[in-house]
Amino acid sequence: MPFNQALRLSSVLLAAAAFIGLALGTNLPEWLLLLTGSSLIVTLLRTLGVDRLRRVLDRIRLSTAAWNVLTVIAFAGFWVDLLWVSADLLPAGVHFLLILMVIKLFNLDQRRDYLHLYAISLMAILGSAASTTDLWYLPVFLAYLLMGVWTLLLYQLTKESDAGPTPPSLPDKSALVLRGREEITPELFWLANGLAVGALCLTVLIFFTIPRVSAGFGQKGSGEGLRTSGFSETVDLGMIGPIKRDPGIVMRVELPDRTGVQMDRFYLRGMAYDRYDGKSWTTRLSHRRALAESPAGTFTVRHASARSPRPLGQIIRQTILLEALDTAVLFAAPYPESISGQFLAIQSDPTGAIYLPFPASARLEYTVYSRPAAVASADLQFQPALYTEVFAQHFLQLPESSERVGALAQEITRSKTSAYEKAQAIEAYLSRNYRYSLDISPAVQTRPLEEFLFERKTGYCEHYATAMVVLLRNVGVPARLVTGFLATEWNEYGNYYLVRQRDAHAWVEVHLPHSGWVTMDPTPAVSETVGDSQWFALSRVVDTLRLRWNRFFVQYNAADQLAVVRGLKEGTTVVRDRAWSSFSSLLAPAGDLAGRILRHVAEGNVRLMTGFLSFVVLGVGLVVWLMQRKPWDRRRRTDPISRERAIIAQIYHGVLRQIARNGIPKPRNATPREFLQLVQQQWAAAGESVSTITELYCRGRFGKVILTQQEIDLAYHNLRQLTLLDPPLR
């Protein structure tokens, strides 16, 4: 491919990579997406030499003054967008930037136009970087980097060609056309790709060594979080049910101190509610206090004095990557003792819920240490419990309910003595005698609890939790309703729980005299078939890579960079070990997936074995074919005669296209000399140029001679002169 065409192609692809980054990272209007995408496609087809499209564009080509007017109109539209439509600098600037890109794509006539397009593309890729932290940005950035290296290299090569000597009779502005015979060789191909790899390595080195800040002028400062239910100060019965069908990811929870597949259900506590009015739950303990920070970045939720007389369970360390939600609640396993992360402040209420001062606009990563409450042996025996009046007002409060609810509670717990036995009896009764279902009419119910217990006997998790709390309070056992998430989907490749919207859940916390608050869940377990096919495994591998991307790039902070610097000081061995550990963790999901496939093969899965062996055979065959044929080296193995024949043939076909545009098509059976006579008869002004090129074409194409450099220059010069002639008179 000639340098000129390659430069135009790489420039268009550079702009396309920047546009894809903006399209995926920002919410662009549909008309702007369609306009910019169509402009890129049209420019790309024109660059690849689609003659019909080129002729159409030449007919509707606008003047420079018209494009300048459109630019002024776009600038005025930018201020309208900034002040009234978007009312934000970043989206308004992105819209204006894409309009400038469209205008410039149709005006790549001079070298400075290419520079303008490069500047626009650079601003576009920076705008997409400020708009997202997702994994998809990595391939977009790599594509932009590769095209950027190619574009700068080709731009410099064509610049050198411009500066080279030209024939005396050739105008200066035709120099670029003259040097269009310069083509991309295999050496240049590998050189450019090597420079791209070197630039990427240098970028990674700078990323891991130079400190950076997490905010900037173009950084997104606000955003709408993922919509959730059940984490406000009011929860209606049936509120959580509608989101149980949403597979959107809410958080990922790593358990660094645990290994192997986690088979048990893992609760992530959000908020607790103490008052039920017959239709809705509310919390009267909503006043929050600021948590003390010690040491830097660690906030204490529960002090040792508050838990000392109670039995202590095994401590659980969780590293949670939480997506941006429309709630300020932070989630953790019951019951959190400390939380650490990049927080300015953390708050807590009397029920142990943890809050940010306001909802976060970006995903958060934090570490929580939790310790579940264990049931004390003293609570397994009957002991009368005395509660303060304030405590009873909050956790023994009952709505105006029918006598049937109280009678049912007494019937279930008639033979039980201790509070824990009563709680176990009610939990077992609800989970065995009622059915869990999401197919419930969303119509407003006047007495939802009674309808659930005595009529419908089918409900969501909040129906079960509400029924258990009310039944317990009817027999004098303090209880409260809790909302959060129940994690059941374990990612074996990354060793973490994947928590989705559909995992939103409600359960019960029962207060025992010696154990404190204990978690219990009356909702029957619902088996959700996640799937064990290789497609589901591949999706878990991809999600693991997303988590690694966030860990090693998005959340890589100054403390991590200082650790790398210390590692450099400690010696190359430590650095090598850390680099290998990071590299291994990134490739571990793919290795685990390959191991699973091999295990299936070893177990005798015939279909999978056949597919795996076919894939291996095809891969080996492709490698052998490439090594034998070496298609990338085809140009290197062509002799000089073939190369010169291709060049003069390309010039002659350019002559045929130019003459056809002026209404003189070449007859199919006419020889080059017969067609020359036809041109001399119908277009005398072009006779000399066509005669020179035809003579050179016949010598180079059909003769056994190699055209000299001066002859090829002469052919290009006559082609250029032919394009400057006036069309023949009709």
N, C-alpha and C positions, 0 to 999 in steps of 0.2 A: 504494500500500500504506500503511495507517495506520502512524503512528509506533510504536505499541505492538507491532504484529505485526512491523514491520521491526526493532525493537530485539531482540525475542526471536530472530528469524531470524539477525541478525548475531552475536548472542551464541553461538548454537549453531554457526555457521560458524567463529567464532573458536576455540571449543573443538575443533572438528573439525580445523582447521589445526594446532593444537598437538598433537593426538593423532596425526595423520599423521606429523609430525616425529618423535615418539617411536617410532611403529611402524616407520618406516624406519631409524632410527638406533640402536635398541636391540633386543636379543633378548627380546621380550616373550613370556610364556606364551600358548599358544593360547587358553585359556579367558578370559584377560584381554583379548586382542584381540577375541574374539567378544563378550564382555560390553560393552566400551566402544563398539565399533562399532555393535552393535545398539541400545544406548541412544541414541547420537547419531542414528541413522536414525529411531527411534521419536519422539524429541523433535522432529526436523525435520519429520516428517509431521504431527505434532500441531500444530506451528506453522503449517504451510501450510493447516490447516483441514480435515483429514480427519475428518469427523464420526463415522464408525463407530469409528475408533481412539480418538477422544476419549471416546466413551461407554464403551468398554471400560476405558480407563484411569481414568475417574471411578469405575467400580464397584470396581476393585481398588486404589484409592488408599490408601496407608498413612498413618497418623497421624504427627504430628510426633514423638511419643515413640518410635514404632517406628524412624523414620529416625535418631533420636539413638542408639538402641541399636545400629543397624547401624554407625554411625560409631565408636562405642566398640569394637565388635568388629573393625572394620578397623584401628584404632589398635593393638590388641593383636596383630593379625596382622602389622602392620609390624614389631614387635619380634621376633616369631617368625621372620619372613623375614630380618631383619637378623642375628640371632644364629645361626640354624641352616640356613636354606634358601639364600639368596643369599650370606650372610656378607659383604656389601659394602653400603656406605651408598647409593651411587648407584642400583643396580637396586632395592633395597628401597624407597627413597624414590620412585622412579618408579612402582612397583606401587601404593604407598599413594596417590600423587597421582591415579592413574587411577581408583581406587575412589572417592575423594572426588569426582572429576568425575562419575562415574555417579550418586552420591547427589544431588549438587547439580542435575544435569540434570532430575531428577524433582521438584525443590522450588524452581522459579523462581517463587515466589509474591510475594515482597516485593523491594524495591529492593536491600536488602543482600544478597539471594541472588545477584543479578547481580554485585555486587562480589566476592563469594566466588568465583564462576565465573571472573571475569577474573583474579583472583590465581592460581587454580589453572592457568589457561591460560598465564599468564606463566611460572610455574615449569616448566611442561611444555615450552614452547618453549626455555627456557634449558637444560633437561636434554637436549633433542635437539641443541642447539648444542654441548654438552660431549661428545656421543657420536659425532660424525661431522665429517668435513671434506670430504664428497663434494659434487659439483656439484648434486645434487638438492635440497640444503638451500636453495638460492637461491630457487626458485619457492615452496617451502613458507614461507620467511620473508616473501617479498613478499605472499603470500596472507594471512598472519597480520597483516602491517602494514596492508594494505588493510582487512581486517575490523576491526582495532583502531581505525583512524580512524573508520570508520562507527559502530562500537559506542559509542565515547566521545561522538561527536557526537549520536547518537540518545539516548543516556542523558541528556545535558545538555538536549536539547530536551524530552524527556518530564518531566524534572525541572522545567523552566520551566512546562510545562503544569500540573503539579501545583500550582505556586505561584500560578497564575492565579486570577482570580475564578470562583466557582462559584455556581449558583443557590442561593437561601436554603434551599430544601427538599431540596437534594442532600447526602447524607452526604459527609464528607471523603474516605473511602476509595473513593468512586466517581468522584473527580476524574479519575483516569487513564482510566477507561472513557469519561467524558464527552469528554475531549480526543482520543479515539481517531479522531475524524473527521479530524484533521490528517494529511496525506498527504505523500509524497515528491514534490517537484516537480522538473522538469529543472534548475532553478537549484541546488537542494540536491544533486542527483546530481553535477553537475559540481563544485560546491564541495567535497564530500567527497572526490572523486577527486583534485582539485587539492591538497587538504591531504595526501592520502596520498603524492602525488608529491613534494611539498615535504618531508615527513618523510623520505622515502627519500633525497633529495638532502642533507638535513642529516645523515643517518646516514653517507652516503658521505664527506662532508666531515670529520666527526668521526673516521671510520675512518682516513683518510689523514693526519690532522694530529696526533692525540693518541697518544702511545706506549702500547703495551700489552704485557702479559707473555704468555708461551706456556703458562702453567700456572695452575691455580687450584684452589679447593676442590672444585669439581665436575668438574674435568678428569679424563679417563681416564688412569690411571697405568699400567695394564698391559693387555695384550691378547694373544690368541693370534694369531701371525703366520700367513701363508699357508704351508701345508705344502709343503716342497720335498724333493728327494732329490739325493744326490751331493755334499753340502757339509758332511759330517761327516768325522771322522778315518778312516772306513772306507767303502769303496765296493765293493759286490758286483756281479759281472757280471750284468747284467739289471735293476739297480736303477733306472736312469734311464728305461728303456723304458716302464714303465707310465704315467709322467706325460706322455709325449709326445702323449697324446690330450687333455690338459687345455688348453682355450683361455684359461684365466685369465691376466690381465695381471700381469706381475711388475715391469716397469719401463718407463720411457720415456727414450730417450737422444737428447739434442739434440747436434748438431755445429755450434756457432755459426760456426766458421771455414770451413765447407764449404757450398756452395750447389748447388742442383739435386738431381735424384734420385740416390740412392746405390745403384748396381747391384751393388757387390761385397758379399761376405759379411763381416759385421762381428762379430768375436769379442769377447766380454766375459769376461775371465778371472776365475775364482773361486779354486779350490784346486789344488795340485799334489801328486802322490803318487809315492813312490819305491820302495816295496816291494810285490811281488806274490807271494803264497804259493800260487798255482795256482787260487784261487777268489775272493779279495778283494784290493783295494788298500788299503794303509795308508800313513801318512806318519810317518816317524821324525824328521822335522825340524819338529815341531809346537811347539817352544818359541818364545814370542813376546817381542818387545821393544817397548817404548813408543817411538813416533816423536816426534821433536823438533818443537815447534810454533814456527814463525817464518816470517813475522809472525803476528799473532793470527789464528787460524782456519785456517792453512795448515800442513800436516804434510808433511815431506820423507820420501819413501819410498826413493829411490836418490840417493846423492850423486854429484857429477860425477867424483870420483876412482874410483868403482866402474865407470864406463862409458867413461872417457877413451880407453883403447887400442882400443876397438871402433868400427866404423862406426856412425854415428848416422842413423836414419831421420827422416822428417818428423814433427814433434810433432803430437799429436792432442789437442784440447781437447774434453772431453765434459761436458755438464751432465746429470746422471742424477737422475731422480725414481724412487726405489726404494720399492715397497710394503713393508709390514711382513711380514717373513719369519720363519720359525722357525730362522734361522741368523744368526750374527753376521758372516758374510762380507760384504764390500763388493766390488762388481764393477766392473771397469774394463777398458779395452782394454789388451792387452800393449804395453809393460810400463810400469806407472805410475811416475812420478817424484815427483809431489806430489799431494796431495788437500786440498781445503778445504771447509768447511761448518760448520754449527752443532754441533760435536763437542766434548765435554769431553776425550776421549782417543781415540787411534787406535793400533792395534798392527799388527805385521807379523812374519811368520816368515821363515826363511832362503830359502824358495822364492819370496818376493815377494808372497805372498797378504796381503790387508789385512783387518783385523778390527775390529769394535767390541768393547768390553769385554764386552758382553752383547747379545742380540738386541733390536732396537728394537721398541717397541710401537706405533709410528705410522710413516707414510711419511716418508722422508728425501729431502732434496735436497742434492746435493753436486757439486762440480766436480773433475775429474781431468785432469791433464796426463800423457799417455802418449807413449812414443817406441818404436815397434817396432824390433826388431833387424834390420839388413840383413845379407845374406850377403857376407862379405869375399871379395875376389878370390882371396886366398891359400887359402881353403877349397875352391876349385874344383879345386885340384891336390892330388895325393897328398903328404901329409906325415905322417910317423909322429907320433902323439900320445901323450904320457906323462901319466898321471893319478895323483894321490896315492891312497894306500890308502884314506883316508876317503871321497874322492870316488867311487872305484870301488865301495866297499861300498854306497853309496846308489844309484848310477845304472847300475851294471853287474850288480847282483844278479839272479840267475835262480832260479826255483823248480825243483822236481824235475819236469822235463818229459820227454817221450819224445824219442828220438833223431830222430824224424821232423821235429820243429820245427827242430832245429839243421840238419838236412840241407836243409830247405826254405829256411832263411835263406841257407845257403851257395850253393844253386842260384840263388836270385834275384840275389845280388850277385856271382856268379862273375867277371863281366867288369868289375866296377867297382873303382876304386882309392881314391878319396877318400871320406871319411865322408859328405859331402853327396851324392855320386852314389849311394852305397848307400841312403841315406835316400830319395832320389827313386825309386829302383828298387822298394823295398819299398812305398812309398806308391802307386805306379802299379799294382803287381801286385795289391794288395788292392782298390783302387777299381775295377779292371777285371774281376776274376775272381770277385767275391763280390757277393751281392745284399743290399741293405738292406731290412728288413721289420720291422714291429711285431707281426706275427702269429706269435709264437713262444711255445711252451708255457712257462708260468712254473715248470715242475717243476725241482727242484734237480738240478743236473748235477754229476757227480763230477769230470770233467775238461772244463770249459766251453771252454777255449781249443782243445784238440785237436779237440773235437767241431765247433767253428766252422770250423777250418781244413781238416779232412779229411773231415767227414761232412755236416754240415748246410749249410755254406757260405752261411748266412744269419744275420744278427744285427743288434743295435743298434749305435749309435755306440761304446759302450764295448767291444764285442767287436772292432771294427776297431782302436780305439786300443790296446787291450791287445795284440792280435796284432802291431801294428807295433813297440811298445816291446820286446816279448820277442824278436822277430826281430832288431831292431837290436842288442840286448844280446848276442845270440848271435854277432854278427859284430864285437863290440868297440866299438860306437858307443853312448855314454851317451844315455839318453833317459828321459823320465818322462811319466806320464799327467796330464792337466789336465782339470778339469771347470769348466763355466761355461755360458754361453748363446751361441748363434749367431743373431744378429739378421739377418733377411731381409725383414721387413715394414716398408716405408718409408711413412710418412705424408706425402704430398706437400703437404698443407694446413698442417701444423705444422712441417714439415722436421725430423722426428725418427724414430727407429726405435721401433716398438712391439714390445716383447719379451714373449712369453707363456710359460706353463709348458711348452708343447710345444716351445719353442725350447731347452730344456735339452740340453746337448751335452757330449761328451768328445772330446778331440783329443790331439795329441802335441807335446811340446817336445823337440827334438833339440839336443844340445850339440856345437857345432863349435869347434875349437881357437882360431880367430881371431875368430869372430862371437859366441860365447857361445850362449845359448839362442835357438833359432829355432822358430817355430810351423809345424807341418805337420799336415795332416788327411787320413787315408786313407779316411774315410767318403765314399762317392759322394754327389754332390749329388742331393737329392730335390726335385723340383719340386712345390711346394705351391700349388695354385690358390687364391689369396686371393679372386679375383673382381674384376671391373672394372665391375660394374653400378652404377647410381646408388644402390642400397641400401647396397652396401659403401662407396661414396663418402660417403654420409650418415653411416654409422657412424664413418668416420674424421674427419669434420667434428665429430661429437659428442665424440669422444675428444680432438680438438684443443681444444675448448672446456673440457673437463675439465682439460687441462694448463694452459690460460690461467687458469682459476679457481684452481688451486693456486698459480700463479705470482703473480697479482696480489692474491690475498686470503689464502689459507691460509698461504703462505710469505712474506707481505709483512712484513718485520721492521723493527726500529727503524732500521737503517741505510738502508733504502729510504725510511722516513718522513723521516729527516734530509735525504736527497737532495731530497725534495719541498720541504721548508722552504727549503733553499738555493736551489732553483729559484725560489721565491717572492721571495727577496731579489734574485736576479739580474735579475728582470724578467718581465713578463707574456709576452713572446715565448717564452722558454724553457719556461715552464709550458704555454703553448698548444701548443708543438711536442711536448712530452712527453705531454700529454693526448691530442693527435691521434694520436701514435704508438701509445699504449696502446689507444685506441679502434679504430684501424685494425687492430692485431694481433688484437683480439677478433673483428672482422667479416671478417678476411681469409679464413677457411675458407669462409664462405657466398659470398663473392665468387668464390673459386676454383671452387666447385661450379657457380655460375651460368656462369662462363666455360667450364667443361668442357661444360655443356649446350649453350651457344651454338656451341662448336666442333663438337659432334656434329650440330647442326642445319645448320651450314655445310657439313659433309661429305656431307650428303644422306641422313641417317638418317630415312626417311620416318615411321616409327612415332614416334620421339622428336620429330620436327618437328610432327606432328599433335597429340601430347599437349601440347607446349609452347604451340602456338598456341591450343589449346582452353583451357588454363589462363589465358592472357593475356586471351582474349575473356570468359571467365567472370568474371575479376577486374574488368575494365573495366565489364562489365554490372552487377556488384554495386555498384560505386562509383556508377554513374549512378543506379541504383534508390534507393540510400540518399540521394543528394543530392536526388532528386525527391520521394520519399515522406516522408523525415525521420521515421522511426517513433519516434525518441527525443523528438520534439517534439509527439507526439499529444495529450498532456494539456494542453499550452499552448494548442493550437488549439481545444479544446473550449469551448463557451460556458458561462456560469454556470448556465443552466437544466439542461443535461446533467449538470453536476457535482453539482448539488443533487439531481437525480433519482437519480443513482447512489448518493448517500449515503442518502437516505430508503429506496431499494429495499434497500440493504444492511441497514438497521435492520429493515425489515419481514421480510426473510428470516430475520434473527436471531430475530424473534418466532415465526415459523413453526417454526423448529428447537426453540425452547424449549417451545412448546406440544406439539409432536410427542413430545418426551422425556417429557411427562406424560400420554401416551396419547391425545391428540386430534389425529390427523393431518388435514391439510386435504384434502378431496375434490378430485379433479382438476378437475372442472367448476364448482366453487363459486367465486362472486365473493368479493372481500374482505369485503363487507358481509354476504353470506350466511354466510361462515365466522365473522364476528363474532357473529352470532346463535347459531350452534352453540356457540361458546365460552361465551357468556353463559348458555346452558342447562346446560352440563356443568361449567363451572368459573366460578362466579359471582364468586369473589374476584379473578379476572383480568379481569373484564369491563371495568372502568374503564380500566385500562392499555392493553388491547388496543383498546378503542374510540378512545382518544386517538391511538394510533399509526396505526390504520387510517384515521382521518379525515385525518391529516397525509399518509399515504401516497397516498391517493386524490387529494388536492389537489396534492401535489408531483409525482406520477407521471403523472396523466392531465390535470391542469389546466395552464393556461398562466401560472402564477404561480411566483415564486421564493420558497421558504420563507425566512423570516427566521432570524437566528442564534438568537433565543430559541426558535423553534419546533423547530429541530433539537436544541437543548439539552433541550427538553422531551421529545422523542422518545427521546433517549438515556436520560434519567432514568426514563421509564416502562419502557424495556427492562430497566434495572437493577432496578427494583422488581419486575418480572415474575419475574426470576431468584431473588428472595428469598421468593416466595410458597410456601406449602406446597402439595403436589400435591393434586388434587381427590380427594374420597372416592369409592370405588367400591362 
